Amino acid sequence: MTTTNTNANSIREAADYIRSKTDIVPEIGLILGSGLGILANLIEDAVSIPYEDIPHFPVSTVEGHEGELLLGTIQGRPVVMMKGRFHMYEGYGPEVTAFPVRVMKNLGVSGLLVTNAAGGVNTSFKPGDLMLLTDHLNLTGKSPLIGPNDASLGVRFPDMSEAYSRRLRAAASEAASEHDFTFREGVYAGLLGPSYETPAEIRMLRALGADAVGMSTVSETIVARHAGIEVLGISCITNMAAGILDQPLSHEEVMETAEMVKEKFLSLVLSIIPKM
């Protein structure tokens, strides 16, 4: 698989290439989960850059993850959006899956909205719910910060006591209340994948305090916090996790539920962006 370089020079080269394609200086970054690419429709005057054209960028290989970077504005705020993300189960290391966050920081991003499709572990949840991430469990067994630390990118031992910004969560809840909507809140468990979890694993996750489970987000959040970027995380609960309902899990169900909630999701993001 890829041997993408993730050092400071590679970050700078990727960012410089992106700058050569647009005058937008983004303040907010967005990373879209499975089936949530519809959010790209919110961007005005968008400039699209295929991942394959950006130096040192990996490429996405998963259905529902289109491989392009978009720069433009949402509600007057300059943004950069990843339409499709990278996962460790594709064969990438955690530092590679989070490489675009490093590039976003170099471009000027100070706030990151990361979204994902997740399985509901909390039995009070139902498909179609949206959950604000209050915290996460990194159960991938890997960290994007392993190896020599470049002090120009962040400190050796970054604090993770507030991985998901309390300020941004309050802003998102305020935006939701304006739409007569209430977010679920909970802890996201990030696993390596690509197989869905077993019922026994879901019971374990529930005992550990997880409310939702997925195969992304944690590496991106760790790198964002290392870089001093505030993070807001939103999970779309697309299915109930294994063993809760008497039915098999499938990626098709994930995509169908994401399609079902897209209008609600779009209206919320439109309200949240100005508050970031």
Short mmCIF file of the C-alpha atoms (twelve columns), coordinates in Angstrom:
data_MODEL
# 
_entry.id   MODEL 
# 
loop_
_atom_site.group_PDB 
_atom_site.id 
_atom_site.type_symbol 
_atom_site.label_atom_id 
_atom_site.label_alt_id 
_atom_site.label_comp_id 
_atom_site.label_asym_id 
_atom_site.label_seq_id 
_atom_site.Cartn_x 
_atom_site.Cartn_y 
_atom_site.Cartn_z 
_atom_site.pdbx_PDB_model_num 
ATOM 1   C CA . MET A 1   0.000   0.000   0.000  1 
ATOM 2   C CA . THR A 2   1.045   3.639   0.086  1 
ATOM 3   C CA . THR A 3   4.371   4.911   1.363  1 
ATOM 4   C CA . THR A 4   3.029   8.459   1.688  1 
ATOM 5   C CA . ASN A 5   5.465   10.772  3.475  1 
ATOM 6   C CA . THR A 6   3.937   12.669  6.387  1 
ATOM 7   C CA . ASN A 7   6.815   14.915  7.472  1 
ATOM 8   C CA . ALA A 8   6.774   18.718  7.586  1 
ATOM 9   C CA . ASN A 9   8.172   19.071  4.059  1 
ATOM 10  C CA . SER A 10  5.475   16.787  2.632  1 
ATOM 11  C CA . ILE A 11  2.779   18.703  4.497  1 
ATOM 12  C CA . ARG A 12  4.094   21.980  3.106  1 
ATOM 13  C CA . GLU A 13  4.311   20.635  -0.458 1 
ATOM 14  C CA . ALA A 14  0.710   19.395  -0.330 1 
ATOM 15  C CA . ALA A 15  -0.529  22.695  1.115  1 
ATOM 16  C CA . ASP A 16  1.422   24.747  -1.440 1 
ATOM 17  C CA . TYR A 17  -0.126  22.752  -4.284 1 
ATOM 18  C CA . ILE A 18  -3.613  23.394  -2.906 1 
ATOM 19  C CA . ARG A 19  -2.851  27.123  -2.546 1 
ATOM 20  C CA . SER A 20  -1.842  27.204  -6.203 1 
ATOM 21  C CA . LYS A 21  -5.398  26.177  -7.136 1 
ATOM 22  C CA . THR A 22  -7.431  28.651  -5.063 1 
ATOM 23  C CA . ASP A 23  -7.267  31.926  -3.147 1 
ATOM 24  C CA . ILE A 24  -9.446  30.532  -0.359 1 
ATOM 25  C CA . VAL A 25  -7.726  30.530  3.047  1 
ATOM 26  C CA . PRO A 26  -9.872  28.089  5.025  1 
ATOM 27  C CA . GLU A 27  -10.725 28.612  8.683  1 
ATOM 28  C CA . ILE A 28  -12.791 25.451  9.109  1 
ATOM 29  C CA . GLY A 29  -12.073 21.899  7.957  1 
ATOM 30  C CA . LEU A 30  -14.734 19.252  7.364  1 
ATOM 31  C CA . ILE A 31  -14.227 15.496  7.012  1 
ATOM 32  C CA . LEU A 32  -17.223 13.547  5.728  1 
ATOM 33  C CA . GLY A 33  -18.141 10.000  6.718  1 
ATOM 34  C CA . SER A 34  -19.773 7.214   4.710  1 
ATOM 35  C CA . GLY A 35  -22.747 8.453   2.707  1 
ATOM 36  C CA . LEU A 36  -22.413 12.005  4.036  1 
ATOM 37  C CA . GLY A 37  -20.799 13.500  0.942  1 
ATOM 38  C CA . ILE A 38  -24.080 15.330  0.364  1 
ATOM 39  C CA . LEU A 39  -22.632 18.044  2.620  1 
ATOM 40  C CA . ALA A 40  -20.427 19.019  -0.308 1 
ATOM 41  C CA . ASN A 41  -23.553 20.577  -1.842 1 
ATOM 42  C CA . LEU A 42  -23.364 23.290  0.826  1 
ATOM 43  C CA . ILE A 43  -20.114 24.764  -0.481 1 
ATOM 44  C CA . GLU A 44  -20.411 27.896  -2.596 1 
ATOM 45  C CA . ASP A 45  -17.947 28.702  -5.386 1 
ATOM 46  C CA . ALA A 46  -16.229 25.390  -4.757 1 
ATOM 47  C CA . VAL A 47  -12.835 24.518  -6.192 1 
ATOM 48  C CA . SER A 48  -12.411 20.743  -6.509 1 
ATOM 49  C CA . ILE A 49  -8.997  19.062  -6.333 1 
ATOM 50  C CA . PRO A 50  -8.758  15.265  -6.817 1 
ATOM 51  C CA . TYR A 51  -6.766  13.568  -4.065 1 
ATOM 52  C CA . GLU A 52  -4.612  11.866  -6.660 1 
ATOM 53  C CA . ASP A 53  -3.361  15.275  -7.847 1 
ATOM 54  C CA . ILE A 54  -2.227  16.465  -4.414 1 
ATOM 55  C CA . PRO A 55  1.400   15.630  -3.551 1 
ATOM 56  C CA . HIS A 56  1.724   12.917  -0.871 1 
ATOM 57  C CA . PHE A 57  -2.055  12.471  -0.513 1 
ATOM 58  C CA . PRO A 58  -3.368  8.896   -0.275 1 
ATOM 59  C CA . VAL A 59  -6.530  7.918   -2.161 1 
ATOM 60  C CA . SER A 60  -9.851  6.621   -0.824 1 
ATOM 61  C CA . THR A 61  -10.930 3.130   -1.897 1 
ATOM 62  C CA . VAL A 62  -14.277 2.782   -0.092 1 
ATOM 63  C CA . GLU A 63  -17.796 3.091   -1.527 1 
ATOM 64  C CA . GLY A 64  -19.415 6.294   -0.278 1 
ATOM 65  C CA . HIS A 65  -16.054 8.068   -0.020 1 
ATOM 66  C CA . GLU A 66  -15.411 10.146  -3.104 1 
ATOM 67  C CA . GLY A 67  -11.809 11.257  -3.418 1 
ATOM 68  C CA . GLU A 68  -11.726 15.018  -3.733 1 
ATOM 69  C CA . LEU A 69  -10.820 18.064  -1.693 1 
ATOM 70  C CA . LEU A 70  -13.206 21.011  -1.937 1 
ATOM 71  C CA . LEU A 71  -12.453 24.614  -0.996 1 
ATOM 72  C CA . GLY A 72  -15.039 27.384  -0.920 1 
ATOM 73  C CA . THR A 73  -17.408 29.042  1.537  1 
ATOM 74  C CA . ILE A 74  -20.341 27.953  3.701  1 
ATOM 75  C CA . GLN A 75  -22.458 30.726  5.211  1 
ATOM 76  C CA . GLY A 76  -19.651 33.125  4.339  1 
ATOM 77  C CA . ARG A 77  -16.986 31.136  6.192  1 
ATOM 78  C CA . PRO A 78  -14.018 29.827  4.162  1 
ATOM 79  C CA . VAL A 79  -13.809 26.044  4.436  1 
ATOM 80  C CA . VAL A 80  -11.877 23.048  3.164  1 
ATOM 81  C CA . MET A 81  -13.802 19.782  2.914  1 
ATOM 82  C CA . MET A 82  -12.642 16.217  2.452  1 
ATOM 83  C CA . LYS A 83  -15.243 14.413  0.366  1 
ATOM 84  C CA . GLY A 84  -14.092 10.961  1.362  1 
ATOM 85  C CA . ARG A 85  -11.592 9.978   4.043  1 
ATOM 86  C CA . PHE A 86  -8.933  7.324   4.557  1 
ATOM 87  C CA . HIS A 87  -9.079  4.329   6.893  1 
ATOM 88  C CA . MET A 88  -6.472  2.078   8.431  1 
ATOM 89  C CA . TYR A 89  -8.346  -0.985  7.162  1 
ATOM 90  C CA . GLU A 90  -7.446  0.147   3.639  1 
ATOM 91  C CA . GLY A 91  -3.831  -0.538  4.545  1 
ATOM 92  C CA . TYR A 92  -2.826  2.978   5.561  1 
ATOM 93  C CA . GLY A 93  -0.998  3.783   8.769  1 
ATOM 94  C CA . PRO A 94  -2.749  6.112   11.246 1 
ATOM 95  C CA . GLU A 95  -0.362  8.957   10.424 1 
ATOM 96  C CA . VAL A 96  -1.382  8.638   6.750  1 
ATOM 97  C CA . THR A 97  -5.136  8.619   7.466  1 
ATOM 98  C CA . ALA A 98  -4.659  11.855  9.412  1 
ATOM 99  C CA . PHE A 99  -2.212  13.485  6.970  1 
ATOM 100 C CA . PRO A 100 -4.932  15.743  5.470  1 
ATOM 101 C CA . VAL A 101 -5.521  17.250  8.921  1 
ATOM 102 C CA . ARG A 102 -1.860  18.307  8.986  1 
ATOM 103 C CA . VAL A 103 -2.346  19.902  5.583  1 
ATOM 104 C CA . MET A 104 -5.519  21.668  6.766  1 
ATOM 105 C CA . LYS A 105 -3.571  23.170  9.676  1 
ATOM 106 C CA . ASN A 106 -0.907  24.433  7.275  1 
ATOM 107 C CA . LEU A 107 -3.645  26.015  5.137  1 
ATOM 108 C CA . GLY A 108 -4.979  27.965  8.136  1 
ATOM 109 C CA . VAL A 109 -7.676  25.755  9.671  1 
ATOM 110 C CA . SER A 110 -8.343  26.288  13.390 1 
ATOM 111 C CA . GLY A 111 -11.604 24.327  13.754 1 
ATOM 112 C CA . LEU A 112 -12.470 20.851  12.441 1 
ATOM 113 C CA . LEU A 113 -15.887 19.239  12.002 1 
ATOM 114 C CA . VAL A 114 -15.446 15.502  11.641 1 
ATOM 115 C CA . THR A 115 -18.430 13.289  10.798 1 
ATOM 116 C CA . ASN A 116 -18.822 9.541   10.640 1 
ATOM 117 C CA . ALA A 117 -21.321 6.755   10.180 1 
ATOM 118 C CA . ALA A 118 -21.441 4.678   13.352 1 
ATOM 119 C CA . GLY A 119 -23.153 1.678   14.847 1 
ATOM 120 C CA . GLY A 120 -25.320 2.300   17.900 1 
ATOM 121 C CA . VAL A 121 -23.960 0.562   21.006 1 
ATOM 122 C CA . ASN A 122 -26.219 2.425   23.417 1 
ATOM 123 C CA . THR A 123 -29.505 0.513   23.251 1 
ATOM 124 C CA . SER A 124 -31.536 3.710   23.678 1 
ATOM 125 C CA . PHE A 125 -30.257 4.936   20.311 1 
ATOM 126 C CA . LYS A 126 -31.968 4.241   17.005 1 
ATOM 127 C CA . PRO A 127 -30.863 4.431   13.352 1 
ATOM 128 C CA . GLY A 128 -31.063 8.009   12.109 1 
ATOM 129 C CA . ASP A 129 -30.010 9.580   15.421 1 
ATOM 130 C CA . LEU A 130 -27.179 12.106  15.358 1 
ATOM 131 C CA . MET A 131 -24.684 11.958  18.234 1 
ATOM 132 C CA . LEU A 132 -22.278 14.631  19.399 1 
ATOM 133 C CA . LEU A 133 -18.993 13.030  20.380 1 
ATOM 134 C CA . THR A 134 -18.103 13.867  23.968 1 
ATOM 135 C CA . ASP A 135 -15.030 11.622  23.961 1 
ATOM 136 C CA . HIS A 136 -13.563 8.583   22.247 1 
ATOM 137 C CA . LEU A 137 -11.927 5.247   22.911 1 
ATOM 138 C CA . ASN A 138 -8.966  4.571   20.628 1 
ATOM 139 C CA . LEU A 139 -9.162  0.789   20.348 1 
ATOM 140 C CA . THR A 140 -7.266  0.538   17.062 1 
ATOM 141 C CA . GLY A 141 -4.053  -0.329  18.890 1 
ATOM 142 C CA . LYS A 142 -2.305  2.427   16.923 1 
ATOM 143 C CA . SER A 143 -1.516  6.129   17.263 1 
ATOM 144 C CA . PRO A 144 -0.692  8.620   14.493 1 
ATOM 145 C CA . LEU A 145 1.893   10.218  16.810 1 
ATOM 146 C CA . ILE A 146 4.186   7.195   17.153 1 
ATOM 147 C CA . GLY A 147 7.756   7.916   16.111 1 
ATOM 148 C CA . PRO A 148 9.963   11.003  16.390 1 
ATOM 149 C CA . ASN A 149 8.026   14.147  17.308 1 
ATOM 150 C CA . ASP A 150 8.396   17.291  15.203 1 
ATOM 151 C CA . ALA A 151 7.994   20.139  17.703 1 
ATOM 152 C CA . SER A 152 6.940   22.468  14.887 1 
ATOM 153 C CA . LEU A 153 3.790   20.341  14.477 1 
ATOM 154 C CA . GLY A 154 2.915   19.860  18.149 1 
ATOM 155 C CA . VAL A 155 4.172   18.811  21.574 1 
ATOM 156 C CA . ARG A 156 5.500   15.316  22.317 1 
ATOM 157 C CA . PHE A 157 2.696   14.511  24.788 1 
ATOM 158 C CA . PRO A 158 -0.509  16.333  23.745 1 
ATOM 159 C CA . ASP A 159 -3.336  16.710  26.245 1 
ATOM 160 C CA . MET A 160 -6.489  14.797  25.273 1 
ATOM 161 C CA . SER A 161 -8.668  15.699  28.259 1 
ATOM 162 C CA . GLU A 162 -10.944 17.649  25.904 1 
ATOM 163 C CA . ALA A 163 -10.549 15.857  22.583 1 
ATOM 164 C CA . TYR A 164 -13.918 17.199  21.432 1 
ATOM 165 C CA . SER A 165 -14.357 20.880  22.205 1 
ATOM 166 C CA . ARG A 166 -16.870 21.662  24.921 1 
ATOM 167 C CA . ARG A 167 -17.330 25.105  23.344 1 
ATOM 168 C CA . LEU A 168 -18.125 23.676  19.922 1 
ATOM 169 C CA . ARG A 169 -20.477 21.064  21.384 1 
ATOM 170 C CA . ALA A 170 -22.432 23.867  23.077 1 
ATOM 171 C CA . ALA A 171 -22.559 25.769  19.778 1 
ATOM 172 C CA . ALA A 172 -23.805 22.663  17.958 1 
ATOM 173 C CA . SER A 173 -26.488 22.033  20.580 1 
ATOM 174 C CA . GLU A 174 -27.605 25.655  20.287 1 
ATOM 175 C CA . ALA A 175 -27.851 25.273  16.509 1 
ATOM 176 C CA . ALA A 176 -29.850 22.058  16.916 1 
ATOM 177 C CA . SER A 177 -32.310 23.704  19.327 1 
ATOM 178 C CA . GLU A 178 -33.008 26.338  16.668 1 
ATOM 179 C CA . HIS A 179 -34.281 23.477  14.503 1 
ATOM 180 C CA . ASP A 180 -36.281 21.924  17.347 1 
ATOM 181 C CA . PHE A 181 -33.820 19.028  17.357 1 
ATOM 182 C CA . THR A 182 -31.843 17.414  20.171 1 
ATOM 183 C CA . PHE A 183 -28.533 15.666  19.627 1 
ATOM 184 C CA . ARG A 184 -27.691 12.447  21.328 1 
ATOM 185 C CA . GLU A 185 -24.336 12.675  23.126 1 
ATOM 186 C CA . GLY A 186 -21.842 9.935   23.818 1 
ATOM 187 C CA . VAL A 187 -18.500 8.216   23.527 1 
ATOM 188 C CA . TYR A 188 -17.291 6.925   20.147 1 
ATOM 189 C CA . ALA A 189 -15.218 3.746   20.048 1 
ATOM 190 C CA . GLY A 190 -12.791 3.655   17.130 1 
ATOM 191 C CA . LEU A 191 -11.809 0.158   15.965 1 
ATOM 192 C CA . LEU A 192 -9.550  -0.999  13.170 1 
ATOM 193 C CA . GLY A 193 -12.104 -2.918  11.045 1 
ATOM 194 C CA . PRO A 194 -12.971 -3.761  8.329  1 
ATOM 195 C CA . SER A 195 -15.145 -6.551  9.753  1 
ATOM 196 C CA . TYR A 196 -18.088 -5.424  11.823 1 
ATOM 197 C CA . GLU A 197 -17.865 -6.224  15.514 1 
ATOM 198 C CA . THR A 198 -19.162 -9.442  17.056 1 
ATOM 199 C CA . PRO A 199 -22.005 -9.346  19.595 1 
ATOM 200 C CA . ALA A 200 -19.461 -10.186 22.329 1 
ATOM 201 C CA . GLU A 201 -17.286 -7.261  21.270 1 
ATOM 202 C CA . ILE A 202 -20.296 -4.944  21.404 1 
ATOM 203 C CA . ARG A 203 -21.082 -6.122  24.948 1 
ATOM 204 C CA . MET A 204 -17.453 -5.381  25.841 1 
ATOM 205 C CA . LEU A 205 -17.655 -1.901  24.292 1 
ATOM 206 C CA . ARG A 206 -20.840 -1.129  26.199 1 
ATOM 207 C CA . ALA A 207 -19.133 -2.194  29.429 1 
ATOM 208 C CA . LEU A 208 -16.231 0.140   28.576 1 
ATOM 209 C CA . GLY A 209 -18.599 3.082   28.204 1 
ATOM 210 C CA . ALA A 210 -18.973 3.334   24.436 1 
ATOM 211 C CA . ASP A 211 -22.228 4.636   22.951 1 
ATOM 212 C CA . ALA A 212 -21.305 4.224   19.278 1 
ATOM 213 C CA . VAL A 213 -18.670 2.371   17.286 1 
ATOM 214 C CA . GLY A 214 -16.918 2.930   13.965 1 
ATOM 215 C CA . MET A 215 -13.692 2.580   12.007 1 
ATOM 216 C CA . SER A 216 -12.483 6.169   11.642 1 
ATOM 217 C CA . THR A 217 -12.185 9.565   13.356 1 
ATOM 218 C CA . VAL A 218 -9.832  8.830   16.266 1 
ATOM 219 C CA . SER A 219 -6.543  9.305   14.358 1 
ATOM 220 C CA . GLU A 220 -7.833  12.502  12.747 1 
ATOM 221 C CA . THR A 221 -8.893  13.870  16.131 1 
ATOM 222 C CA . ILE A 222 -5.596  12.986  17.814 1 
ATOM 223 C CA . VAL A 223 -3.623  14.752  15.091 1 
ATOM 224 C CA . ALA A 224 -5.970  17.759  15.156 1 
ATOM 225 C CA . ARG A 225 -5.499  18.177  18.891 1 
ATOM 226 C CA . HIS A 226 -1.733  17.691  18.502 1 
ATOM 227 C CA . ALA A 227 -1.845  20.546  15.975 1 
ATOM 228 C CA . GLY A 228 -3.945  22.799  18.227 1 
ATOM 229 C CA . ILE A 229 -7.143  22.488  16.178 1 
ATOM 230 C CA . GLU A 230 -10.514 22.484  17.987 1 
ATOM 231 C CA . VAL A 231 -12.631 19.451  17.061 1 
ATOM 232 C CA . LEU A 232 -16.378 18.919  16.817 1 
ATOM 233 C CA . GLY A 233 -17.438 15.335  16.101 1 
ATOM 234 C CA . ILE A 234 -20.862 14.157  14.920 1 
ATOM 235 C CA . SER A 235 -21.820 10.516  14.398 1 
ATOM 236 C CA . CYS A 236 -24.755 9.481   12.264 1 
ATOM 237 C CA . ILE A 237 -26.120 6.330   13.900 1 
ATOM 238 C CA . THR A 238 -26.759 4.320   10.747 1 
ATOM 239 C CA . ASN A 239 -27.447 0.926   12.306 1 
ATOM 240 C CA . MET A 240 -27.637 -0.811  15.642 1 
ATOM 241 C CA . ALA A 241 -24.466 -2.718  16.446 1 
ATOM 242 C CA . ALA A 242 -24.186 -6.505  16.319 1 
ATOM 243 C CA . GLY A 243 -26.347 -8.497  18.697 1 
ATOM 244 C CA . ILE A 244 -28.822 -5.714  19.488 1 
ATOM 245 C CA . LEU A 245 -31.200 -6.552  16.661 1 
ATOM 246 C CA . ASP A 246 -31.660 -9.998  15.129 1 
ATOM 247 C CA . GLN A 247 -30.311 -9.059  11.703 1 
ATOM 248 C CA . PRO A 248 -26.948 -8.994  9.896  1 
ATOM 249 C CA . LEU A 249 -25.022 -5.751  9.345  1 
ATOM 250 C CA . SER A 250 -24.221 -4.350  5.912  1 
ATOM 251 C CA . HIS A 251 -22.637 -1.300  4.323  1 
ATOM 252 C CA . GLU A 252 -25.819 -0.899  2.248  1 
ATOM 253 C CA . GLU A 253 -27.806 -0.244  5.438  1 
ATOM 254 C CA . VAL A 254 -25.230 2.376   6.454  1 
ATOM 255 C CA . MET A 255 -25.607 4.181   3.127  1 
ATOM 256 C CA . GLU A 256 -29.426 3.980   3.177  1 
ATOM 257 C CA . THR A 257 -29.680 5.504   6.663  1 
ATOM 258 C CA . ALA A 258 -27.213 8.272   5.784  1 
ATOM 259 C CA . GLU A 259 -29.443 9.088   2.801  1 
ATOM 260 C CA . MET A 260 -32.481 9.169   5.092  1 
ATOM 261 C CA . VAL A 261 -31.034 11.800  7.457  1 
ATOM 262 C CA . LYS A 262 -29.257 13.957  4.866  1 
ATOM 263 C CA . GLU A 263 -31.700 16.883  4.921  1 
ATOM 264 C CA . LYS A 264 -31.590 17.138  8.716  1 
ATOM 265 C CA . PHE A 265 -27.829 16.851  8.609  1 
ATOM 266 C CA . LEU A 266 -27.494 19.565  5.972  1 
ATOM 267 C CA . SER A 267 -29.655 22.049  7.873  1 
ATOM 268 C CA . LEU A 268 -27.754 21.438  11.107 1 
ATOM 269 C CA . VAL A 269 -24.334 21.893  9.524  1 
ATOM 270 C CA . LEU A 270 -25.510 25.126  7.879  1 
ATOM 271 C CA . SER A 271 -26.447 26.382  11.343 1 
ATOM 272 C CA . ILE A 272 -23.321 25.095  13.083 1 
ATOM 273 C CA . ILE A 273 -20.656 26.469  10.715 1 
ATOM 274 C CA . PRO A 274 -21.263 30.177  11.525 1 
ATOM 275 C CA . LYS A 275 -21.059 29.366  15.245 1 
ATOM 276 C CA . MET A 276 -17.634 27.720  14.861 1 
# 
